[in-house]
């Protein structure tokens, strides 16, 4: 038996389900808001981040429990 390692032709999204992103347009992020991460920085960190302050027009400084602070682009969370 051979293993078929080709990618399927169907359009499967690898991003986690974010009901807020589908139900409403992108909300204006605010400092102190918890957001859902599309991808964890490490397997041991949380899936959520706290918005600390805006770093640029499209980036935020966030705090992730069990990881620390980092800068994320708006497209990396919902």
C-alpha positions in Angstrom: 0.0 0.0 0.0 1.3 3.4 -0.9 0.7 6.6 1.1 -0.7 9.4 -1.0 1.1 12.5 0.3 -0.3 15.0 -2.2 -2.3 17.9 -0.9 -6.0 17.7 -1.5 -7.5 19.9 -4.2 -10.2 21.3 -1.8 -9.9 24.7 -0.3 -9.3 23.9 3.3 -8.5 26.8 5.7 -5.8 26.0 8.2 -6.7 29.0 10.4 -8.7 28.2 13.5 -12.4 29.1 13.6 -13.0 32.7 14.7 -16.7 33.4 15.0 -16.2 37.1 15.4 -14.2 37.4 12.2 -17.0 35.7 10.2 -20.0 37.2 11.9 -18.8 40.8 11.8 -16.2 42.9 9.9 -12.9 43.4 11.6 -13.6 45.2 14.8 -11.5 48.2 15.9 -9.0 46.7 18.3 -8.6 48.4 21.6 -5.9 48.3 24.3 -6.8 45.7 27.0 -8.8 43.5 24.6 -8.1 39.7 24.5 -7.8 38.4 21.0 -7.6 34.9 19.5 -4.2 34.0 17.9 -4.2 32.1 14.5 -0.9 30.5 15.5 0.7 30.1 18.9 4.4 31.3 19.2 5.2 28.1 20.9 3.3 24.9 21.6 3.3 25.7 25.3 1.9 29.2 25.1 -1.8 30.2 25.2 -4.0 30.7 22.1 -5.0 34.2 23.3 -3.2 37.5 23.6 -3.8 40.8 25.4 -3.5 43.9 23.3 -1.1 46.3 25.1 -0.6 49.1 22.6 -0.5 49.8 18.9 3.0 49.5 17.4 2.2 50.8 13.9 -0.8 51.1 11.6 -1.1 47.4 11.3 0.9 46.0 14.3 0.2 45.6 18.0 2.4 44.9 21.0 0.7 42.0 22.8 1.2 39.9 25.9 0.7 36.2 25.6 0.5 34.1 28.8 3.4 31.6 29.3 5.3 33.5 26.5 5.6 37.2 27.1 5.4 40.2 24.9 5.7 40.3 21.1 4.7 42.4 18.1 1.9 40.9 15.9 0.4 42.0 12.7 -3.4 42.4 12.7 -3.6 39.5 10.3 -2.2 37.2 13.0 -5.2 37.4 15.3 -8.9 37.9 15.4 
